[in-house]
Amino acid sequence: MARMDEGETVRPPKRIKRLAAGLALPAVVLGVLWFERRPIAEHYVDRALAERGLPARYRIAALGPFTQRLEDVSLGDPARPDLTADWAELRLAWGFGGPQVVEVRAGGVRLNGRLVDGKLNLGSLDRLMPAPTGAPFALPDLRVALDDARLGLETPAGRIGLALDGQGNLARDFRGRLRLHAPRLSAGDCNAVGLLIAAEVRTAKSGIALDGPVDLGSLACDGAGGLGQVKGRARLKLAGDLGDAEGDVSLLAANGQIASVTAKDWRFVGKFAADLDAGEGGLEGDIGFVDAAAPADLRASLRDYRGALAGSPVAPLVPPLVDALAGASGDVDGKARLLLRHGRTTDVHLRDIALESATAARLTLRDGKGIGWSSAAGITADGALRLAGGGLPEIAGRLAIAGGGGEGRFTVAPIAAGGARLALAPIRIDADGGSYRVQTAATLDGPLGDGAVRGLAMPLTARIGGNGAIALNTACAPLSFESLAVAGIRLAPARLPLCPTGKALVTIAPDGGVGGGGAIPGLKLAGHVGGAPLTIVNRRFGFDIGRPGFIADTVAIRLGAGDSVSRLDVDRLTGQADARGLAGRFEGAAGQIGAVPLLLSEGQGDWRLANADLSLTGRLKVADAAADPRFEPLISDDVRLSLIDGRIHATGQLRQPETNVAVAAVRIDHDLAKARGTALLDVPGITFGRALQPERLTRLTFGVVANVEGTVRGEGRIDWNDAGVTSTGAFRTDSLDLAAAFGPVRGLAGEIRFSDLLGLETPPGQEVRLAEVNPGVAVTDGLIRYQLLPGQKLRVEGGRWPFSGGELFLEPTVMDFAQPVARHMTFRVAGLDAAQFIQQFEFENIAGTGIFDGTLPMVFDDSGGRIENGLLKVREGGGTLAYVGELSNEDLGTFGKMAFDALKSMRYDNLAIRLDGNLDGEIVSEILFTGINERPIGGEKLEGMAEELTGLPFRFNITVRAPFRGLVSTASNFIDPTALIRNQKPGDSPKPVQTQESEDKR
């Protein structure tokens, strides 16, 4: 179909008249008697052609008074003649005015022409055309007989070939056959291929009649569609003056396409009428088609949207609506009334439109001018529109739009399916200046996971530009709902501003590109989870059409009231819909579950909400909520959390951040409705060593123990409800070695049971066994009973060790680890056997007896441990102390040897040792004892002064200053000073073994 630009000047009457003259010219051009009416015999033909400057070549085959015959006729340029004829005859009639041409006969006529700027150009033959007289056009009163006359016409659209055969008087009874053939015609973006018209031609006084079939291989317009295999028939009648034309036209196309919609059996039956003098015409008739369908891939992709918006309240409406649209987009039959008018303006209207699909979906537009286009007024729409059936929502209303202005009103029946319902307020359409504004409001009820939303409402305003661009909600609009419940959460009614982030909430460009976005600033929601109050505050909730999904910044969630409030803060939350629901990521998550003194932070990972089930995977940090933390923060990079039916279930492996050592597996279950839950801690085994020490897990061990080696395992349980939080646990070790302030510990074993795990409290009677403790003097196989008290305090109920034939007791005490204060421990010695004590240290040169009792008060603070006023005393009956080694003059000198010979066997009645000083520093030991020097053990003979010293009473008061760890060697040196003497440098004076005040005692 040719495209006509607005304002184009069209002169169809002149074209048609010139074309008619051109078709008649082969019959009359050779009868130059039209113009001169003089006998050819007098060679007036030659002279007339010469006067018009028209080159001519012909041969006179016959010349008589009634018949003139020319053969091999050629007019125009010999190389490219404008007209040729195999032969031509002119028959004459004689009268008082002389001879007249009454009939022209010709055969094998070939005529060439062109249409230039709307005018027919026949080359040099135009010189034979008569000058305009102003009289109406009329076919000449002349008999003609044409055999194989053809016209080749070059037009801007392409070449057209015309062939005419027939005979009769052109003015009243000509009968012939006209054939038109155009291999390819192009006008604008449209192309017609294989046009063929074969029409019977009849003339009468009233005009010319054409009747015959029309064939067209194809007609296609880029972007608009086309027709294929067009066949039809035309019956047209032209007035004698060629001023008017009318007739019947019927066409049938085997297939056709408008835009991307295809259909079969396109048909048109109607009438044609034109005022050729005024350049006006029209076409009116019925059109129809069958089996219209949108592209197969479009219909297939449309069904792919059945699962779209899964998990959203509108999801149940999508499958039936998609199925209805897919069904209505195929196997559609349609019909309408076409009205086309062309003149100063061009108008096209489709009235009484009726479309019906195989699924019984039906669209009608009646009672008005229908849908049309005008070169002056643009698109027009007028009539009553109704859509119903086939599962589509019923729509009814009326349009009245023309000249860029007007309005429309429609009602849409509510759509309901699967518990969802969408209702639209009456739709109003206002047109102004070629743009349109569409207004309505949507109200939605629908399922949301395991809950539902009711009364979700929002006003909608769409602006449609003259170029087809669409903008939905260019300003903020209130988004409200009456109730919303999901995953055990119930929100109270809310009204929120939904604002576009750009020009509009949704934009659709003329080329189909979709954009836009929106945001809810300062979102605030309130509700309940079970019986617990819930608040959700969000600084900004937004979405971008170009990037499907939403983004929420600075989200704060509070659940519960009073001391049981659970909180969750998220720096950034993103999500989008997919076939399984909603999914996205969270970053910067932090919070706390009720009164449970555990802080969650640095959370990040993925989340998904599908069918009311919320799941999260990611990582987070866990820390102690106490102002003075009892344990160091831990991390987990495999957290898995689900929220199903109002119940939270979470698991994860807690690890020490720096070493990545697994500390405990955690399982948390929380019932939102009942505000109660449980956390289980499973410690399969923490192995302490060089890579991991307890102070990395808790500061409470710092300064108390160090160099810990061994494995601790156990389990813990934390429970919470409206009444508060309780926690229990049990941890055990089979063997643990460590360094304490009072000395190294080996083989610590036992189990500790917590009555308050978070508060680090235990019931009384906890026991721990120690294979060995060595504060300088090793004690083995010890047992300590204790209890952990509130406020990080330790109550020692007592301790006991077997100790050199006697026992070592740890007296009950309470130590405070919550603050840097001195901690007191008192050890009591009972029944220590001096002989076993000496044997324990393998002092080969010392022998002794005696049973000792005493106390060793110890104090531990930030500076370390120390003994204060320790005292060991021998029991009544005393004991002996003897040196059994050998001495020489070389070692001690003569007098030294004499003195120690006298002390080789001593019986004492009283012996007391006082101890003061730091365990890791200097210990001041004061040794007091009295006794008698006896004959040496073994009975060896004393000589000289040693014999005279035997049996004398002695009293010793000795003070020793030395590191506590070296007391044993100090005792050895007191009895056997040879090592000190041997190690003495030349010139050094050894310090006296006995204090000054003991030197004059006897």
Buried (B, 14 or more C-beta within 10 A) or exposed (E): BEEEEEEEEBBBBBBBBBBBBBBBBBBBBBBBBBBBBBBBEEEBBEEBBEEBEBBBEBEEEEEEEEEBBBBBBBBBEEEEBBBBBBBBBBBBEEEEEEBBBBBBBBBBBBBBBBBEEEEBBBBBBBBBBEEEEEEEBEBBEBBBBBBEBBBEBBBEBBBBBBBBBBBBBBBBEBEBEBBBBBBEBEBEEBBBBBBBBBBBBBBEEEBBBBBBEBBBBBBBBEEEBBBBBBBBBBBBBBBBBBBBBBBBBBBBBEBBBBEEBBBBBBBBBBEBBBBBBEBBBBBBBEBBBBBBBBBEEBBEEBEEBBBBBBBBBBBBBBBBBBBBBBBBBBBBBBBBBBBBBBBEEBBBBBBBBBBBBEBEBBBBBBEBBBBBEBBEBBBBBBBEBBBBBBBBBEBBBBBBBBBBEBBBEBEBBEBBBEEBBBBBBEBBBBBEEBBBBBBBBBBBBBBBBBBBBBEBBBEBBBBBEBEEBBBBBBEBBEBBBBBBBBBBBBBBEBEBBBBBBBEBBBBBEEEEEEBBBBBBBEBEBBBBBBEBBBBBBBEBBBBBBEEEBBBBBBBBBBBBEEEBBBBBBBBBBBBEBBEEBBBBBBBBBBBBBBBBBBBBBBBBBEBBBBEBBBBBBBBBBBBBBEEEBBBBBBBBBBBBBBBBEBBBBBBBBBBBEEEEBBBBBBEBBBBBBBBBBBBBBEBEEBEBEEEBBBBBBBBBBEBBBBBBBBBBBBBBBBBBBBEEBBBBBBBBBEEBBBEBBBBBBBBBBBEBBBBBBBBBBBEEEBBBEBBBBBBBBBBBEBBBBBBBBEEBBBBBBBBBBEBBBBBBBBBEBEBBBEEEEEBBBBBBBBBBBBBEBBBBBEBEBBBBBBBBBBBBBBBBBEEBBBBBEBBBBBBEEBBBBBBBBEBEEEBBEEEBBBBBBBBBBBBBBEBBBBBBBBBBEEBBBBBBBBBBBBBBEEEEEBEEBBEEBBEEEBBBBBEBEBBBBBBBBBBBBBBBBBEBBEEEEEEEEEEEBBEEEBEEEE
